[in-house]
């Protein structure tokens, strides 16, 4: 993966790129020509329709995905690369009983594009529990992509059971540290970053000092005119910290790319489209191919969101990105599996209304801690010395219990309805957290 230098300039023709505009684009400091070059999308707006966006002659502009079939032959040939994310192979809960089938549909969507993409980026959570058979299934499906190369970065689900050993054995050849790397393609410098290892209690995603130092060296010799694409699993901008949707030390990485004229940051993890433009940096998160998650603030927690079967394909999809040499921004198109505009707001609202009606109270025995809605219940449990405490996972996603001070052994990955017990013999306070979702924290007091 490192120093991969393919060139395929014939894929690109001159065309206008577009960029988000309208009520969510805030102009704060216009330049002399009336274009706000330092403004950004503060609103983290939901995409009500899928759009192509970028810059056309320096002027922000957007147009609907429905125009994809109306593009000129030159425009059709400009499709450059595709982002696929959050396949979660192995997941089989109510939100999607057959995630392999929807990944296959995503592959078919890619293969139906007007021009085969030069490459595909998978931005993590390839699997649900990092099992060998899950990686095998994902690899088999993704082999069907009509593209020259697929590049990967891990999600927290891909490193849950072994801190990334199985992931690195499959996808880590030629990478650095925990799997980060870079390559060049058609004049664009791509950097795959890893922000799902060694997560700390209460924190967000984390890059770590070693990776940031490597990134500084990697970028040092590049001209400021080089277009940069950063891709990682957890967003490199703070989308919603209450749910852990952000990266603690992302600003250190972003400071290293601010000198470049065009920077595109692609992430997964949140299973929905969100975008922001800050100066010369465009941030974009992708839909999942497995299941949607709720709109931030509309639900008690993140997690798989069940929608009506007929609506599911309108909240799953892929992202394709266009680069045209000489233009200052990349153009991004989000395409749902249904071919219709994304329907996150309506799906999220209806799912939350239904879950309030259907949800049952969590029933626990003494000395049990329930894991539900990405939270621990009770958050503080008081017991006597020698008590066996049991955690029960009632969520549709896995969790992993870790003692913050290493006072008891970590659990294995707990899937739905699985349990873990620890006997606490010494008086004191035992803080713990979920190492997959470090915003989840609890406390046991032994007295």
ABEGO torsion letter per residue (X at the ends): XBGBBBBBAAABBBBBBBBBBEAABBBABBBAAGBBAABBBAAGBBBABBBBBEBBGGBBBBBBAAAAAABBAAAAAABABBBBBGAGBGBABAABABAAAAAAAAAAAAAABABBBABBBBAEGABAAGBAAAAAAAAAAAAABBBABBBBBBBAAAAAAAGGAAAAAAAABGBBEAGBBBBBBGGBBBBBBBAABGBBBGBBBBAEAAAAAAAAAAAAABBAABBBBBBBABBABBABAAAGBEBAAAAAAAAAAAABABBBBBBBGAGBBBBBBBEABBBBBBBBAABBBBBBGABABBEBBBBBAAAAAAABEBBBBBBBBGBABBBBBBBBAAGBBBAAAAAAAAAAAAAAAABBBBBBBBGBBBBBGGBBOBABBBBBBGBBBBBBBABABBBBBBBAAGABBBBBBBBBGBBBBBBBABBEBBBBBBAABAABBBBBBBX
